[in-house]
Amino acid sequence: MSFEFVSLETIREIAHQYGYWAVFVGIALENAGIPLPGETITLVGGFLAGSGELNYWFVLGSAIAGAILGDNFGYWLGKWGGWPLLLRLGNLFRIREEQLHEVKEQFRQNAARAVFLGRFVALLRIFAGPLAGIAQMPYWKFFLCNSAGATVWASVMVSLSYFVGNIISLEKLVAWVAQFAILALILVVAWFVIPMWLETRKANHL
């Protein structure tokens, strides 16, 4: 997901200057729960590899390592202090604790899929690690799903920009990937919200 307060030109300049470190740190911080455009940095890294400025395998390795490390940090952050913070945020936005428990349980039931596939979903890529920690997902299970998801996601993003970057502009590619991530987010939200809404409506009619 791209962020308007960081222009694509600025991200490209950072990637030019810091190379593999930019990819590693950018995606690590985003996956740790900090809303930075890690996906865009990864796409730029793949694009630069396609133009011969960076090495494809080093970009891919940096993206995978950063994604795994960042999500691990987010997981332990969520496990150690995420639930009390979520309760405080719930009070701030007038969300009942029972509703938060329900969301937590739903996430726990779908945690493996959320961690593995969440990287392709806007915002979920940022919060999947902390949410897995809050839901008390077993660490060994999280580590396997996280590592597998990071490898698949990084391979798709880096390869996409490496090969397709020679055909279409980087700006258009970043926009298409962001649109896909937002569409995926809408579908995920609908998947969670619609069943809850139907249950509430059913309970109100009883």
N, C-alpha and C positions, 0 to 999 in steps of 0.2 A: 504494500500500500504506500503510495507516494504522499508526501506532506507538502502543502503549498509554501510553508515558511522556509523550506529548503529547496532551492531551485535545482532542476536537473543539471544545469550548467555548473552550479557549485559542487554538486555531488560528483560530477565528472572530473572537475578540477581536483577534488580531494582524492579520488581514485587514481588520477594521473600522478599525483604527488606521493601518495603513500602506498599505492599498489595493493599487494596482498593483505597488508595490515589493515587497510581501509575496509576491505571485504570482511575480514575476520572480526574486527572490533565492531563494525556497523551492525552486522547480523547478530553478534553476541549480545550487544546492548539491547537490541530490539527484542530478542527472545528472552532476555532477562526481565522484561516488563517495561522497558523505557521506550516510549513511542518515537523511535527514530526510523527513517526510511531504509531499513536494512535490506528489504527486498529490492529496492531500486539500486542500492549500492552493488548488490550481487549481480543484477542485470547489467549494470555498467561494467563490472569486472569481466563478465562473460563477453560483452561487446568489445572491450579492449583486447581480450584474448583473441577474439576473431579477427581483429585488425593487426595482430602480431605484436602488440605492445606489452602484453602479459602472456604467461604460459597457462594454457587451459587447465592442466592438471593441478597447478599450484592454486589457481583461482578456485577450482572445485574443492580442493582439500581445505582451503581457508574458509570457504562457505560452510562446509560440513562441520569442521571443528568449531567454528564460531556458533553455529546453530545448536550443536550438542551442548557446548559449555554454557551458553546463555540460558537455555531451557533448564539445565541442571541448577543453575543459580536461582532461577525463578521458582523452581520446584521447592527448594529448601526454604526460600523466602516465604512461600505460601504455607508450607508445613509448619514453620516456626511461629509465624505471626500474622498469617493471612486472614484467618477466621475472625479474630477480634477486630481487625481493620475493616473487614467486610461488614461486620455488624454495625460499626460506627458509620460507615457509608450508607448502610441501609436505614439507619435512624435519620441521617441527614436528608435522604431522599424519600423518607416515609414509606419504606418497604418493611413489612412485618418480618420478624425473625422466622416465623413459620414458612413464609414464602422463600426465604433464603435457604432454609433447611431443605425445602422441596427442590430448589434449583441445584443445591449441593448434591442431593441424592441422585437427581437425574444425570448430573455430570459424572458422578461416580459410576453409574451404570454404563455410561458411554465413554468412559475415560480413555480407554485404549484407542478407540477410533478418533476421539477428539485430539489426542496428542499426536497420533500418526498423520491424520489428514488435516489437522488444524492449521498447518503451515500454509496451506493454500487458501485460507479464509482470512479476510481482512479482520484485524483486531484479535481474532482467536489465536493467531500466531504469536501475538504479544502476551496474551493472558493464559494460554493453555498450560504453561509450566506452573505458574502460581496457582491456578485453579486445580491442577492435579495434586499439588501439595495440600491445598485446603481440603480437598476431597479425601485426603489420606490414601491416595493410590499407592500400592506397594512400590517401593523404589526400584526393585529389580524389573518389575513390569514397566514402570515408567521409563527406565533407562533403555530397555529393548525397543519400546515403541518410539521413544524420542530419537534414538540413534537411527532406526530404520526410516522414520519420517524425515529426519534431517538429510539422510543420504539421498532419498528419492526426490525431495523438494529441491535440494541444491543441484542435483543432476539435471532436473528438468529446467530450472531457471538458468543455470550457466550454459547448458547445451542449447537452449532456446535462443538466448541472445548471441551465443557464439556462431550458430549457423544462420538463424533468421536475420540477425543484425546486418548481414551482407545484402539482404533483399529489401527490408523495410527500414525506416528510420528508427533510431533509438527512442525518440519521443513517442512515436506511434506504438512501439512495442511496450514501453512502460505503461502507456495509457490502457492498452488492451489487457495487460496482466492485472492492472489495478481494477478495471471494470469487472474482470472475472472474479477477483477476490471479493469485491463488494457484492456481486450477485450470489456468490457462495455464502457470504455472511447473511444475506436476506433469507436464503433457504434454511440455514442453520437456525436462525432466530424463529422462523416460522415453525420449524420442527419442534422447538422447545415450547414456544408460546401457545400455539394452537391447541395442543392437547391439554395444557393447563387451563386455557380459556374454556374449552369444552367441559372439563371436569367441574370448574366453578359454576358454569351455567347449569349443568346437570344437578349440582348440589343445591342451587338456588331454587330449582323447580320441584325439589322433593319436599 
